[in-house]
Amino acid sequence: MSAGYLLSVEPQELQFPFELRKQISCSLQLLNKSDNYVAFKVKTTNPKKYCVRPNTGVVSPRSTCDVIVTMQAQKEAPPDMQCKDKFLLQSVVASPGATAKDVNAEMFNKEAGHHVEECKLMVVYVAPPRPPSPVREGSEEGSSPRASVSDDGSLSTSERTVVSRTHVERHEPQDNSSEARTLISKLTEEKNSAIQQNKKLREELELLMHQSRSRGGIPYIYVIVVGLIGIILGYLMKGT
């Protein structure tokens, strides 16, 4: 508050949250610290830009009075958001029981010998408060989507798609595992069959070789064919 003997004013600056094309108001509180009736008058260097209510009045002893200062809507912002406008609060001792109707310009005439206190007030533009950003429900990061149920207890089309997709994904590994087991079983059977055939051919080959030694030999081409068949079966067995 100002250190005036008659009136104290709060705040010391007129702060306007500046916005283009918008009328903005701020308030001042005048406190009468004396036991006298005090008349006041508010003046500004730019009267066309501001509206002060009340611009004159009387504050009773040990009481307060609120003054509303309204800035008219502005079409352009000042350079660097700096304002050179100023206000002047003048206060003088009034007669006991005086009212706002008793206030006149002569009461603030210093040349007439009246003691007039003055308090200068600066105008400051501040950034307007930012509105809270809207947050949509259910859009929290990391939250899993939930299926909503309609009035008849059924899921929406998109939600049924998600549920069915999840169901398929859960069963795909099982289907793949079943196919793999079937393929392995089939390959094992083929491998065992090839081993048995190879073993049988080896036995037949040994038998033929034994007969060949005892009888004086068998057709050489037959031995070669049997050997090739054994080699092919062995290759197939290794490939499986």
LINJO-V449064 format. One record per backbone hydrogen bond with DSSP energy under -1.0 kcal/mol. CO is the residue of the C=O (numbers start at 0). NH is the residue of the N-H. If there is no record, write none. Layout:
# LINJO-V449064
co->{CO CO}
nh->{NH NH}
This chain:
# LINJO-V449064
co->{5 7 9 13 15 15 18 23 25 27 28 29 30 33 36 37 38 39 40 42 45 48 50 52 54 56 58 59 62 64 66 67 68 69 70 73 77 78 84 85 86 87 88 89 90 91 94 98 99 103 104 105 108 109 116 118 120 121 123 125 135 139 149 153 155 156 157 158 159 160 161 162 163 164 165 166 167 170 171 172 173 174 175 176 177 178 179 180 181 182 183 184 185 186 187 188 189 190 191 192 193 194 195 196 197 198 199 200 201 202 203 204 205 206 207 208 209 210 211 211 218 219 220 221 222 223 224 225 226 227 228 229 230 231 232 233 234 235}
nh->{32 30 28 123 17 125 21 70 68 66 9 64 7 61 93 58 91 56 89 87 48 71 69 67 41 39 37 62 31 29 27 52 25 50 23 20 80 81 122 44 120 42 118 40 116 38 97 101 102 106 107 108 113 112 90 88 86 13 15 17 138 142 152 149 159 160 161 162 163 164 165 166 167 168 169 170 171 174 175 176 177 178 179 180 181 182 183 184 185 186 187 188 189 190 191 192 193 194 195 196 197 198 199 200 201 202 203 204 205 206 207 208 209 210 211 212 213 214 215 216 222 223 224 225 226 227 228 229 230 231 232 233 234 235 236 237 238 239}
